[in-house]
Amino acid sequence: MTMATITRIRARSLRINPRTEWTILELRCSDGVVGYGEASVNGMAAALAAHAALVGARLERMPAQPNTVQIFEADRSGGLVQRAIISATEQALWDAAGKRLGVPVTTLLGGAVRERVPVYANINRRTRERTPDGFAASAKLALAAGHRFVKLAPFDGVGEGAKLDEETRVTSGMERIEAVCDAVGEEARVLVDCHWRLDEGSAVRVLDFAARHRLFWVECPVPEHPANASLLARLKCHASRLGVRLAGMEKGLGLADFRPAIEAGHYDVLMPDVKYDGGLDATRAIAALAATAGIDIALHNPSGPVCHAASIALSATLANCLILETQFDESPHFAALVGGEIAGAVHEGTVAVSERPGLGISLDADLMDELDIA
């Protein structure tokens, strides 16, 4: 049997709302199979299309196998945008391989270890009214939709203004968290994303607050650059004394970025993103190294439906998967693009693992044409 080869790679960026673009990568193979990946980076549609053309030209006529992208492993010249295209290409190659063989990607990855994946609702982008009541209303909707874990990013403006206002802004953020905790009561756990906005003093304050309110985790309290290694170590010690989980590293671009954090033990939970860290196989390597240190994985996934499908498939195969992020109610296009196939009901905080070939999705071509930025 002749091995299928790559014939074309194309990236299409879709305007979802004024704040969000989803970039879908379409990969065509010589045997007619089409695979999809996601490379979303907001505001970078033209650059993503250009990098997709470059990657496509280099991979043309090469085997349509996921490991084909390893030729780019040492090349980071294009930064995040290039990594996003390479990662999406790898996703698409897994999708195509599963379709070709008539099996789900989970089977190709060695088999699922769970039939349903725990998820949390990221309510941040659907919350336009950035008040305690606005966040609480979003949390209640997520609860009604079947979620049992809810995440918010409440520290608007922190780290962006005068120091005299910092305490007020941090206090406002904690008021938003408290409102969400009150809204969900004992029915759900609350997660908080700090978006690297805190300094040491405010981070300690938030961790103390997290312990009192039994937050599920505190994410990315301070910037993760090497100069903050000792600060991260101090915060991890403080969080551990309090019994608070620390999560982070959503901006890692591969195993080399994650290794120092794993070896230093800065986090209880790491958040690799299959859109940026090289794809499914690269993320498996990160998860495997994390497992040797007793660190859990919770894939970063505030994204469109293609990345969501890939993240569910991978999460289903990881023994140290704690939970998976899912974007809640940002846009009706999420379900419409894939006909609801992967946007089905959340049941008691979990979603089903697809048994359909590949990533288990098909895309609405007419809707993609309507939303295409080009």
Secondary structure, 3 states (H helix, E strand, C coil): CCCCEEEEEEEEEEEEECCEEEEEEEEEECCCCEEEEECCCCCCHHHHHHHHHHHHHHHCCCECCHHHHHHHCCCCCCHHHHHHHHHHHHHHHHHHHHHHHCCEHHHHCCCCCCCEEEEEEECCCCCCCCCHHHHHHHHHHHHHCCCCEEEECCCCCCCCCCHHHHHHHHHHHHHHHHHHHHHHHHHCEEEEECCCCCCHHHHHHHHHHHHHCCCCEEECCCCCCHHHHHHHHHHHHHHHHHCCCEEECCCCCCHHHHHHHHHHCCCCEECCCCCCCCCHHHHHHHHHHHHHCCCEECCCCCCCHHHHHHHHHHHHHCCCECCEEEECCCCCHHHHHCCCCCCCCCECCEEECCCCCECCCCCCHHHHHHHECC
